Amino acid sequence: MNDIFGKVLSLFLAVIVLFGMPLVYMNERAKTAEQLYLLTEVTHFVDSTCNTGYVSGRMLRSLYGSLAQKSASYRIQITHEQPEYVYDEADGGYVRCETFRDENDIWNCVEQGHRYLFQRGDFLTVTVERQAGFVLLAGQTDRTVGIRYGGTVKYEAY
């Protein structure tokens, strides 16, 4: 009886190693390719925005459309950081303060038919995180695919 149990157990382990490990490896390679695609699309969006100094509706729809073509759903966060220097009377010097705006402010401006304008020196950050998609094991959540990319607005179209 012990001999049969050992053979069945070793056969089960061999099947897991021979078929399971390549499946895990292929899943990791697919996640790497997906992350590279996300990085390429977000880099294109952020760099074009930083170079031109504005975001148009076409640019935003292009970003969201290119990410919607994948087999997963993503959460996209766009943050606009605008630095200001305010004179502090207590210290007698200037203090840097930041004003933050998110994608809701950008969408509100763009939906009215305007361009969302940046000033030179502003900082734009785009974060993309995977919310749902193919998982290897049922009941498992996979949030390992995600990127964050940003840049300083140069506004070269002056």
N, C-alpha and C positions, 0 to 999 in steps of 0.2 A: 504494500500500500504506500509506503514512504517513497519507494522507487518511482511509482506512477505519479505521485504528487510532485516530486522533484522534476520529472520530465515535463509535466504540464506547465509547471512554473517557469522552467527554463525556456520552453517554447513560447510562452506568453511574453517573457522578457525579451526574447530574440525578436519577436514581432514588433514590440514597442520600439526597440532600438533600430531595427531595419526600416520601419515605415514611419515611426513617429519623429525621429530626429531629422530626417530630410524635410518633413513637413514643417517642423519648427524653424529649420534653417531657411526654407523658402519664404515663410511668413516674415522672418526678420529682414530678408532681402527686399521683400515687397514694401515693408515699412520704411526701409532706407530710401528706396526709390520714391515713395510717396513724400517723404520729408524733403528730398531733393527737389521734387516738383514744386512743393509749397514754397520752399526757399527761393526758387527761381521766379515764381510769379510775384511773390511779395517784394523781392529785390527790384524787379522791374517797376512795380508800382511806386515804391518808395523813392527809388533813384530818379524816376521821371518827375515825380512830384517835387523832390528837392531841387532838381535842376530848373524846372519851369516856375516854381513858386506858387502853384495853384493846384486844386483838384477840381475836375469837372465831373459832371454826371456820367459822361461816357467812360471816364477812367475808373470811377467807382463801380459802375455796372460791369465793366470788363473784368475787374478783379473778382467781384462776387460771382460772375458767370464762369470764369475759368476755374474757380474753386468748387462750384456746384457741379461741374462735369465729373468729378471724382466719385468713387463708390462710397464715400463716407460723408457725414455732415460735419461742418466745422463751425466754431465760434470765432468770429473775427472782431478784434478790438482795435480801434484806431485812436491814438492819443496825440493831441497837438499840445506841445508845451511851449509857451511863449514867455521868455524871460523879460523881466523889467528891472530897472535899477531905480530904487526909491531912496530919497535922501532921508536919513535917520538923524533927527535933531539931537537925540540923546548921545549918539556916538560922534556926531559931526562928520559922518561919511555916508557913502552910498551902500545900500544893502540890496542884494539880489533877491527878488521875489519872482515866483513862477505862477503863471495862470495856465490852468489845464482845461482843455476842451476835449470832448470825446466824439465818437462817430455820430451821435445824435445831432450835435451842432453842425457837423459837416453835411449830413443828409438833409437837415432842414434848409440850409443855404442852397444846396445843389437842387433840391426838389422845386425850389422857386425859380429855377432857370438861371441862377447865378453861379459863378465860380467861387469856390471857397479859397480865399487868398491867404497866403502866408507872408510873413516878413522875413527879411534876411536875418539869419541867426536863430530862427525858430527850430524846434526839434520835433520830428514826426516819428512815431513808433507804431508799428503794426504787429499785433500778436495773433497768431492763428493756432487754435487748439482743436484737436479731433474730439468730437462729441460722441459719435456713433459710427459704426462701420463693421467690417468683418472681424470677428474674433476667432481665435483658434479653438478655444474651449467654450462651450455654452455657459452662460452665467458669469463670464469673466469680463471685466471692463478693461479696456486698453486705452490709456491716455498717454502713451509714450510718444506719439507723433504730435509734434507741435514746434512752432518756431517763433522767434521774436527778432524783428529787424527794425532798425531805425536809422535816421540820418539827420544832419543839419541842413536846413534850407539855404541853398546858395543863391537862388533866384538869378539865374544867368540870362534871363530874357529881358533884361533892362535896356 
